[in-house]
Amino acid sequence: MQYVREEDVKFIRLAFCDVFGNQKNISIMPEELPRAFEYGIAFDASAITGFGDETYSDLLLFPEPETLSLLPWRPEHGKVVRMFSSVKYPDGRLFECDTRSLLKKAVEDAEKSGYVFSFGAEQEFYLFELDEKGKPTDWPYDNAGYMDIAPEDRGENIRREICLTLEQMGIFPESSHHEEGPGQNEIDFRYSDALQAADNAMTFQTVVKTVARRNGLFADFSPKPLVGGPGNGFHINISVKPCAGSENLCYVIAGILDKITEMTAFLNPTENSYKRFFSQKAPGYVSWSSENRSQLVRVPAAIGEYRRAELRSPDPTANPYLAFALMIYAGLNGIENRLELPKAANINLYKADAETLAGFEKLPKNLSEARAAAAGSDFIKNHIPAAILDIYCK
């Protein structure tokens, strides 16, 4: 509240998301901030996907001050800040479809078991031009390729502006580059705790879309924007501490592989998601290997504190709070049951013959198959509230 007074803040955005990870917010004036902290700010939940109908539609937002961040693209005088908020019932109970609270619980459960999980996100997106009416097109902003430079890479300045904007918000990207597709880009984040990593993933999409539109472009995070072009991935790096050598990480990988089919509806929640699988560095089989980008899980070349596993199947339409929570629980399942890691698939699965591929389990081939796997999973039912499961599985 002192910051708001001293920094000429005129609007406070209370941010949250629906069950699919689409960010929402309510703006309040500074005078309402004390009330927001103590009593919450009411909103009509019936208009939010998965938040109920008109019967009992009032929910309350309680801002979390440690998430306060300036929105640099808003006016310098009369500033705008954002805080992520927890969602509660009027009687003070946590709302079961608040996916950010679900991730908090997963983190707490992991800590009770003696483990701390960290995450690093890599999200890909396309930059498309707008037509004369300002509507998005499928015309790529450039025709550059993987890690090309200017002038072929026209997205260089856009990525620079995105990274600088994120830094102003206290979020520090690790690297950025042009991806394989025309107009396709990637920005990677430093490792952080699960909740901060998920918040950063949410913020990242907002910043990218805002900066792109300010430059007369449209940022597309859909899994397969162009027919025949590379899809957009949401590669999730995960590590665990304490870690006796790489033993616990092996159990985490085994746990994720064991539950991946059941989790896929939440990692890939759209029909378009399944057009990305089985091609152009997008996985299709349940497998793992070191340094191999044809696998579902790869272990990058790194040692010590940088040792991690990268899950390559999710795409940017996934709700990061649900994705990270399920990965934590799958990892804990692997550790607690000391699941044996399958033999590494040290081959290029995109070039393997049919006989070799027949030995690997496939990821769900479409959304219906993924929903069926989730609906029949005790693991999912134990960690995802029935209301969210019903929405995802229709």
BAZAVEX-9890 format. One record per residue (C-alpha): residue number from 1; residue in three letters; x, y, z. Coordinates in steps of 0.1 Angstrom, whole numbers. Each point is the difference from the previous one (the first is absolute). Layout:
residues N
PT seq type     X     Y     Z
PT NUM  ala     X     Y     Z
...
This chain:
residues 394
PT seq type     X     Y     Z
PT   1  met     0     0     0
PT   2  gln    30    23     7
PT   3  tyr    13    -8   -35
PT   4  val   -33     8   -16
PT   5  arg    -1    34    18
PT   6  glu    36    10    -7
PT   7  glu     2   -12   -36
PT   8  asp   -32    17   -13
PT   9  val   -18   -33    -7
PT  10  lys   -36     6   -11
PT  11  phe   -12   -34   -10
PT  12  ile     6   -34    16
PT  13  arg    -8   -31   -21
PT  14  leu   -10   -31    20
PT  15  ala    10   -29   -23
PT  16  phe   -12   -36     0
PT  17  cys    -7   -25   -27
PT  18  asp   -28   -24   -11
PT  19  val     5   -38     1
PT  20  phe    16     1   -34
PT  21  gly    26    26    10
PT  22  asn   -15    29   -18
PT  23  gln     9    31    21
PT  24  lys   -27    22    14
PT  25  asn     1    31    21
PT  26  ile   -20    27    19
PT  27  ser    14    35     3
PT  28  ile    -5    19    33
PT  29  met    10    34    12
PT  30  pro    26     5    27
PT  31  glu   -27    10    26
PT  32  glu   -14   -36    -3
PT  33  leu    33   -17     7
PT  34  pro    -4    -3    38
PT  35  arg   -34   -16    -5
PT  36  ala    14   -24   -26
PT  37  phe    26   -13    24
PT  38  glu   -24    -4    29
PT  39  tyr   -33   -10   -15
PT  40  gly     7    -7   -37
PT  41  ile   -15    14   -31
PT  42  ala   -32   -17   -12
PT  43  phe    -6   -10   -36
PT  44  asp   -26   -18   -21
PT  45  ala    15   -35    -4
PT  46  ser   -28   -13   -22
PT  47  ala    16    17   -30
PT  48  ile    34   -17     5
PT  49  thr     5   -34   -16
PT  50  gly    -2   -28    26
PT  51  phe    -9    24    29
PT  52  gly   -37   -11     3
PT  53  asp   -34    12   -11
PT  54  glu   -23    28    11
PT  55  thr   -11   -18    31
PT  56  tyr    29     8    24
PT  57  ser    20    22   -22
PT  58  asp    18    24    25
PT  59  leu    36    -7     6
PT  60  leu    27    23    15
PT  61  leu    35     9   -11
PT  62  phe    27     5    26
PT  63  pro    32    16   -15
PT  64  glu    34   -14    10
PT  65  pro    24    29     6
PT  66  glu    32   -19    -8
PT  67  thr   -12    -3   -36
PT  68  leu    -4    37    -5
PT  69  ser    15    11   -33
PT  70  leu     0    32   -20
PT  71  leu   -15    -2   -35
PT  72  pro    27    20   -19
PT  73  trp   -21     6   -32
PT  74  arg   -26    20    20
PT  75  pro     4    38     6
PT  76  glu    29    12    21
PT  77  his   -24    24    18
PT  78  gly   -29   -18    15
PT  79  lys    18   -34     0
PT  80  val   -16   -34    -2
PT  81  val    12   -30    21
PT  82  arg   -11   -36     0
PT  83  met    -3   -25    28
PT  84  phe   -10   -37    -3
PT  85  ser   -29    -9    22
PT  86  ser   -14   -30    18
PT  87  val   -36    -8    -6
PT  88  lys   -23    -7    30
PT  89  tyr   -36    -6     9
PT  90  pro   -18    27    21
PT  91  asp     5   -23    31
PT  92  gly    38     1    -4
PT  93  arg     5   -35   -15
PT  94  leu    24    -3   -30
PT  95  phe   -19    -4   -33
PT  96  glu     8   -35   -13
PT  97  cys     3    11   -36
PT  98  asp    27    26     8
PT  99  thr    28   -18   -17
PT 100  arg    27    23    15
PT 101  ser   -10   -13    34
PT 102  leu     2   -36   -13
PT 103  leu    36     6    -9
PT 104  lys     6    15    35
PT 105  lys   -13   -32    15
PT 106  ala    22   -21   -22
PT 107  val    30    20    11
PT 108  glu   -10    -4    36
PT 109  asp    -5   -38    -4
PT 110  ala    34    -3   -16
PT 111  glu    17    19    29
PT 112  lys   -18   -22    25
PT 113  ser    17   -29   -17
PT 114  gly    33    17     1
PT 115  tyr     4    12   -36
PT 116  val     1    33   -18
PT 117  phe    -7     1   -37
PT 118  ser    12    28   -23
PT 119  phe   -12     8   -35
PT 120  gly    13    18   -31
PT 121  ala   -24     8   -29
PT 122  glu     7     2   -37
PT 123  gln   -29    13   -20
PT 124  glu    -1     4   -38
PT 125  phe   -22    24   -19
PT 126  tyr    -6    13   -35
PT 127  leu    -1    36   -11
PT 128  phe   -26     7   -27
PT 129  glu    -9    32   -18
PT 130  leu   -33    17     3
PT 131  asp   -23     9   -29
PT 132  glu   -11    35    -9
PT 133  lys   -28    -2    26
PT 134  gly    24   -11    28
PT 135  lys   -12   -36    -1
PT 136  pro    25   -29     4
PT 137  thr    12   -18   -32
PT 138  asp    21   -31    -6
PT 139  trp    27    20   -17
PT 140  pro    33    -6    19
PT 141  tyr    19    31    10
PT 142  asp    32   -14   -16
PT 143  asn    13   -31   -18
PT 144  ala    30    -6    22
PT 145  gly    11   -34    14
PT 146  tyr    14   -14    32
PT 147  met    23    25    18
PT 148  asp     3    22   -31
PT 149  ile    10    36     5
PT 150  ala   -11    33   -15
PT 151  pro    -9    11   -26
PT 152  glu   -16   -34    -7
PT 153  asp   -12    -2    36
PT 154  arg   -24    30     3
PT 155  gly   -11   -11    35
PT 156  glu    33    10    16
PT 157  asn   -12    34    12
PT 158  ile   -33   -14    11
PT 159  arg    17   -26    22
PT 160  arg    23    27    14
PT 161  glu   -30    21     9
PT 162  ile   -17   -30    16
PT 163  cys    31    -9    21
PT 164  leu     5    36    12
PT 165  thr   -37     3     9
PT 166  leu     2   -32    20
PT 167  glu    31    13    18
PT 168  gln   -18    31    10
PT 169  met   -26   -23    16
PT 170  gly    27   -19    19
PT 171  ile     0   -31   -23
PT 172  phe    33    -9   -15
PT 173  pro     1   -19   -33
PT 174  glu    29   -24    -5
PT 175  ser     3     1   -38
PT 176  ser   -20     8   -32
PT 177  his     3    -9   -36
PT 178  his   -18    -6   -33
PT 179  glu   -16   -35    -3
PT 180  glu    -3   -23   -30
PT 181  gly   -33    12   -13
PT 182  pro    -5    33   -20
PT 183  gly    -7    27    25
PT 184  gln     5   -25    29
PT 185  asn    18    11    31
PT 186  glu    10   -14    34
PT 187  ile     9    16    33
PT 188  asp    13   -21    29
PT 189  phe    -2     7    38
PT 190  arg    24    -5    28
PT 191  tyr    -8   -27    26
PT 192  ser   -23    10    28
PT 193  asp   -24   -16    25
PT 194  ala   -32   -15   -14
PT 195  leu   -24    28     9
PT 196  gln    22    28   -13
PT 197  ala     8   -20   -31
PT 198  ala   -38    -4    -7
PT 199  asp    -7    37     7
PT 200  asn    29     9   -24
PT 201  ala   -14   -22   -27
PT 202  met   -34    17     3
PT 203  thr    17    35     0
PT 204  phe    21   -10   -30
PT 205  gln   -29    -6   -23
PT 206  thr   -16    33    10
PT 207  val    32    19    -6
PT 208  val     7   -17   -34
PT 209  lys   -35     7   -12
PT 210  thr     1    36    12
PT 211  val    34     8   -15
PT 212  ala    -9   -17   -33
PT 213  arg   -32    20    -3
PT 214  arg    18    33     8
PT 215  asn    22    -9   -30
PT 216  gly   -29    -7   -23
PT 217  leu     3   -38     3
PT 218  phe   -19   -29    14
PT 219  ala    16   -26    23
PT 220  asp   -13   -35    -5
PT 221  phe     6   -26    27
PT 222  ser   -23   -27   -15
PT 223  pro    16   -34    -3
PT 224  lys     0    -2   -38
PT 225  pro    -5    34   -16
PT 226  leu    11   -10   -35
PT 227  val    -8   -32   -18
PT 228  gly    33   -17    -7
PT 229  gly    19    24    22
PT 230  pro    16    -7    33
PT 231  gly   -23     1    30
PT 232  asn     3    21    31
PT 233  gly    13   -19    30
PT 234  phe    -1     8    37
PT 235  his    31   -19    11
PT 236  ile     1    -4    38
PT 237  asn    33    -6    18
PT 238  ile    -3   -15    34
PT 239  ser    25    -7    28
PT 240  val    -3   -13    35
PT 241  lys    19     6    33
PT 242  pro    13   -15    22
PT 243  cys    16   -22   -25
PT 244  ala    25   -28     7
PT 245  gly    19     1   -33
PT 246  ser   -25    -5   -28
PT 247  glu   -20   -27    17
PT 248  asn   -31    21     9
PT 249  leu    -1    16   -34
PT 250  cys    -1   -35   -16
PT 251  tyr   -30    -8    22
PT 252  val   -17    32   -10
PT 253  ile     5    -8   -36
PT 254  ala   -14   -35     6
PT 255  gly   -30    14    18
PT 256  ile    -8    25   -28
PT 257  leu     4   -28   -27
PT 258  asp   -23   -22    21
PT 259  lys   -28    26     2
PT 260  ile     5    20   -33
PT 261  thr   -29   -15   -19
PT 262  glu   -24     8    29
PT 263  met    13    35     2
PT 264  thr     0     8   -37
PT 265  ala   -35    15    -1
PT 266  phe    13    28    23
PT 267  leu    33     5   -18
PT 268  asn   -16     0   -34
PT 269  pro   -36    12     5
PT 270  thr   -11     9   -36
PT 271  glu    -7   -19   -32
PT 272  asn    28    19   -16
PT 273  ser    24   -13    26
PT 274  tyr     1   -34   -16
PT 275  lys     9    12   -35
PT 276  arg    34     9    14
PT 277  phe    10   -35    12
PT 278  phe    22   -24   -19
PT 279  ser    19    26   -21
PT 280  gln    25    28     0
PT 281  lys    15    -6    35
PT 282  ala   -35    -5    16
PT 283  pro    -1   -34    17
PT 284  gly   -25   -28    -6
PT 285  tyr    13   -29    20
PT 286  val     5    -6    37
PT 287  ser    38     0     2
PT 288  trp    30    17    14
PT 289  ser    37     5    -8
PT 290  ser    29    24     6
PT 291  glu     3    30   -23
PT 292  asn   -24   -16   -25
PT 293  arg   -27    24   -13
PT 294  ser   -21   -28   -16
PT 295  gln    -9   -12    35
PT 296  leu   -29     8    23
PT 297  val    24     7    29
PT 298  arg    36    10    -6
PT 299  val    28     6    25
PT 300  pro    20    29   -13
PT 301  ala    38     1     2
PT 302  ala     5    16    34
PT 303  ile    15    -8    34
PT 304  gly    -5     9    36
PT 305  glu   -27    25     8
PT 306  tyr    -9     3   -37
PT 307  arg    -9   -37    -3
PT 308  arg   -36    -2   -11
PT 309  ala   -25   -19   -21
PT 310  glu   -19    16   -29
PT 311  leu   -36   -10    -8
PT 312  arg    -6     8   -36
PT 313  ser   -37    -9    -6
PT 314  pro   -19    29    16
PT 315  asp   -10    30   -22
PT 316  pro    -7    36    10
PT 317  thr   -38    -5     3
PT 318  ala     7   -20    32
PT 319  asn    -9    16    33
PT 320  pro    35     2    16
PT 321  tyr   -14    -3    35
PT 322  leu   -16   -33    -8
PT 323  ala    29   -12   -21
PT 324  phe    26     7    28
PT 325  ala   -22   -15    27
PT 326  leu    -5   -33   -19
PT 327  met    37    -2    -8
PT 328  ile     8     4    37
PT 329  tyr   -25   -27    10
PT 330  ala    13   -23   -27
PT 331  gly    35     6    11
PT 332  leu    -8    -7    36
PT 333  asn   -17   -32   -11
PT 334  gly    32   -11   -17
PT 335  ile    21     9    30
PT 336  glu   -22   -15    27
PT 337  asn    -6   -33   -19
PT 338  arg    36     0   -13
PT 339  leu   -12    -6   -36
PT 340  glu    26   -15   -23
PT 341  leu    10    22   -29
PT 342  pro    -5   -18   -33
PT 343  lys    30    -5   -23
PT 344  ala    10    32   -18
PT 345  ala   -11     2   -36
PT 346  asn    33    12   -15
PT 347  ile   -14     1   -36
PT 348  asn   -16    25   -22
PT 349  leu   -37    -9     2
PT 350  tyr    -8    21   -31
PT 351  lys    22   -23   -21
PT 352  ala    -7   -33    18
PT 353  asp   -16   -29   -19
PT 354  ala   -35   -13     8
PT 355  glu    13   -30    18
PT 356  thr    21    21    24
PT 357  leu   -29    25     6
PT 358  ala   -24   -29     8
PT 359  gly    19    -4    33
PT 360  phe   -10    34    13
PT 361  glu   -33    11    15
PT 362  lys   -15    29   -19
PT 363  leu   -14    32    14
PT 364  pro   -38     5    -5
PT 365  lys    -6     6   -37
PT 366  asn   -29    25     6
PT 367  leu   -17    19    27
PT 368  ser   -28   -25     5
PT 369  glu    26   -28     7
PT 370  ala    18    23    25
PT 371  arg   -33     9    17
PT 372  ala    -9   -37     4
PT 373  ala    34    -7    16
PT 374  ala    -4    29    24
PT 375  ala   -36    -9     9
PT 376  gly    10   -36     9
PT 377  ser    31     9    20
PT 378  asp     1    -4    38
PT 379  phe    31    22     0
PT 380  ile   -18    28   -17
PT 381  lys   -31    -3    22
PT 382  asn    22     1    31
PT 383  his    16    33   -10
PT 384  ile   -24    18   -23
PT 385  pro   -34    12    15
PT 386  ala   -30   -17   -16
PT 387  ala   -14    33   -13
PT 388  ile    32     7   -20
PT 389  leu     2   -36   -12
PT 390  asp   -36     2   -12
PT 391  ile     8    32   -20
PT 392  tyr    32   -14   -16
PT 393  cys   -16   -34    -8
PT 394  lys   -34    14   -10
